[in-house]
């Protein structure tokens, strides 16, 4: 029996409407909308598209979204100064430094400079540490947060499940594993050095593919009845967008599966907006009236 499709577009729209309502409540209570500021250094075409979309959608939902475009040759001191300005601005609730940065800029310096309370990418060591320690109050990266919402919408039982995350990046793999662990799954993180990756994947009740390699995971790697979350976004030999999982083969074994595109991708920006709203609410509760 073919898998049910986890429609990221439809679920993302549901999240957006929730955010729209929350933004309206926040603005009525505090006299201003939540503010999301995105910093883009350089002119990478993909980054330009992504950041413009974040600005557009945040404004559509009633937030004050602003895109700050900085020249390719921006120095580290100039970038850190701009981040400091946004940290000090009480109208700014979320700060996102678009990655990757140009090669002359050190990503960790920029990410570490963002106020943890405004770090809506969840990459500051404070937020990463809170997540790793299982403590409340931190902000989690958006793509793993979106994946967790997909699992919740499908009603997939996480507690006690065997989960395998293929990929160990700071942006997806590690925080995804931490979120699953926080929901009481038994979690394994796999990567390029994992021995017999196929056998490990076949044990997974929940398989999250975030390796960045087209169709790495074949259909026969999927356990019957598993839930498959494909974070990958690659182009195959024909130039077609595909995930890390062989979708057509995997859907014959899985119970639930995300398509590529239209699965995890739409959830990432929806989760970013939800995180920005949560950051605004948390900051407003601590700021003087």
FENLINNOR-V375578 format. One record per residue. RES is the residue in one small letter. SS is DSSP state (helix for helix, strand for strand, loop for the rest). PHI is phi in radians with two decimals (* if undefined). NEAR is the number of other C-alpha atoms within 10 Angstrom. Layout:
res-><RES RES>
ss-><SS SS>
phi-><PHI PHI>
near-><NEAR NEAR>
This chain:
res-><x x x x x x x x x x x x x x x x x x x x x x x x x x x x x x x x x x x x x x x x x x x x x x x x x x x x x x x x x x x x x x x x x x x x x x x x x x x x x x x x x x x x x x x x x x x x x x x x x x x x x x x x x x x x x x x x x x x x x x x x x x x x x x x x x x x x x x x x x x x x x x x x x x x x x x x x x x x x x x x x x x x x x x x x x x x x x x x x x x x x x x x x x x x x x x x x x x x x x x x x x x x x x x x x x x x x x x x x x x x x x x x x x x x x x x x x x x x x x x x x x x x x x x x x x x x x x x x x x x x x x x x x x x x x x x x x x x x x x x x x x x x x x x x x x>
ss-><loop loop loop strand strand strand loop helix helix helix helix helix helix helix helix helix helix helix helix helix helix helix helix helix helix helix helix helix helix helix loop loop loop loop strand strand strand strand strand strand strand loop loop loop helix helix helix helix helix helix helix helix helix helix helix helix helix helix helix helix loop loop loop strand strand strand strand strand strand strand loop loop loop loop loop helix helix helix helix helix helix helix helix helix helix helix helix helix loop loop loop loop loop strand strand strand strand loop loop loop loop loop loop loop loop loop helix helix helix helix helix helix helix loop loop helix helix helix strand loop loop loop loop loop helix helix helix helix helix helix helix helix helix loop loop loop loop loop loop loop loop helix helix helix helix helix helix helix helix helix helix helix helix helix loop loop loop loop loop loop loop strand strand strand strand strand loop loop loop loop loop loop helix helix helix helix helix helix helix helix helix helix loop loop loop strand strand strand strand strand loop loop loop loop loop loop helix helix helix helix helix loop loop loop loop strand strand strand strand loop loop loop loop loop loop loop strand loop helix helix helix loop loop loop loop loop strand strand strand strand loop loop loop strand strand loop loop loop loop loop strand strand loop loop strand loop helix helix helix helix loop loop loop loop loop strand strand strand loop loop loop loop loop helix helix helix helix helix helix helix helix helix helix helix helix helix helix helix helix helix helix helix helix helix helix helix loop loop loop>
phi-><* -1.18 -1.19 -1.39 -1.61 -1.49 -1.41 -1.12 -1.10 -1.17 -1.22 -1.09 -1.12 -1.10 -1.11 -1.05 -1.16 -1.08 -1.16 -0.99 -1.15 -1.15 -1.11 -1.10 -1.12 -1.09 -1.10 -1.16 -1.41 -2.07 1.30 -2.77 -1.44 -1.07 -2.03 -2.04 -2.03 -1.98 -1.82 -2.12 -1.86 1.65 -2.22 -1.00 -0.99 -1.12 -1.18 -1.05 -1.09 -1.09 -1.24 -1.09 -1.15 -1.10 -1.10 -1.08 -1.20 -1.08 -1.19 -1.07 -1.58 1.68 -1.34 -1.77 -1.67 -2.33 -1.84 -1.82 -1.69 -1.94 -1.12 -0.94 -1.54 -0.94 -1.41 -1.08 -1.09 -1.19 -1.13 -1.15 -1.16 -1.15 -1.08 -1.07 -1.07 -1.21 -1.02 -1.46 -1.57 -1.21 -1.45 -1.75 -1.85 -2.32 -2.16 -2.23 -1.64 -1.17 -1.86 -1.42 -1.52 -0.96 -1.04 -1.44 -1.85 -1.55 -1.03 -1.14 -1.16 -1.20 -1.15 -1.22 -1.40 -1.27 -0.98 -0.96 -1.23 -1.95 -1.41 -1.30 -1.53 1.14 -1.89 -1.19 -0.95 -1.11 -1.21 -1.09 -1.19 -1.06 -1.16 -1.11 -1.47 1.28 -1.68 -1.35 1.74 -1.57 -1.95 -1.71 -0.98 -1.27 -1.12 -1.06 -1.08 -1.12 -1.11 -1.11 -1.16 -1.04 -1.08 -1.13 -1.13 -1.44 1.21 -1.29 -1.21 -1.78 -1.01 1.47 -1.31 -1.58 -2.01 -2.16 -1.91 -1.69 2.25 -2.25 -1.22 -1.23 -1.47 -2.22 -1.02 -1.13 -1.16 -1.08 -1.08 -1.15 -1.17 -1.12 -1.11 -1.10 -1.72 1.29 -1.40 -1.66 -2.03 -2.12 -1.86 -1.91 -2.78 -1.13 -1.71 -1.21 -1.40 0.86 -1.03 -1.01 -1.11 -1.13 -1.08 -1.19 -1.53 -1.41 -1.34 -2.20 -2.04 -1.94 -1.78 -2.49 -1.68 1.38 -2.31 -0.99 0.89 -1.03 -1.76 -1.37 -1.08 -1.37 -1.51 -1.67 -1.22 -1.00 1.47 -1.31 -1.79 -2.03 -1.92 -1.79 -1.50 -1.10 -2.48 -2.31 -2.01 -1.45 -1.06 -1.57 1.50 -1.43 -1.23 -2.43 -1.66 -1.44 -1.95 -1.26 -1.01 -1.06 -1.34 -1.19 -1.18 -1.39 -2.04 -1.34 -1.53 -2.33 -2.66 -1.61 -1.44 -2.33 -1.39 1.72 -1.91 -1.25 -0.87 -1.08 -1.27 -1.14 -1.25 -1.11 -1.17 -1.04 -1.19 -1.13 -1.17 -1.09 -1.08 -1.12 -1.11 -1.09 -1.15 -1.15 -1.18 -1.12 -1.21 -1.76 -1.34 -1.15 -1.14>
near-><10 15 19 15 16 22 20 25 17 14 19 24 14 13 19 22 13 14 24 20 12 20 26 16 13 19 14 11 11 12 9 15 25 28 24 28 26 18 19 25 23 17 14 14 8 8 17 16 11 14 21 16 14 21 19 16 16 27 16 13 20 19 25 19 22 20 18 14 14 16 11 15 12 14 14 15 11 12 19 17 13 14 21 14 10 19 21 10 10 12 16 23 29 29 25 23 23 17 13 14 17 15 8 11 17 12 16 11 13 17 23 15 16 22 19 23 22 27 28 32 24 27 23 25 13 17 23 22 14 16 23 16 11 15 11 9 12 20 25 27 26 25 25 26 22 27 27 20 19 22 18 12 12 14 9 17 15 20 14 13 18 19 26 27 25 30 23 18 13 13 19 24 24 19 24 31 25 20 20 23 20 17 16 15 21 19 21 16 17 21 15 10 7 11 10 9 15 15 13 20 26 18 17 25 26 30 27 28 26 25 26 16 17 18 20 17 23 16 19 16 22 28 22 19 18 24 28 30 27 29 29 25 21 18 14 13 8 6 8 9 14 20 29 24 32 18 21 12 16 24 26 18 22 25 20 22 25 26 23 21 19 15 26 28 22 19 29 21 22 29 27 25 27 23 25 31 25 21 26 24 17 15 16 17 10 8 8 6 6>
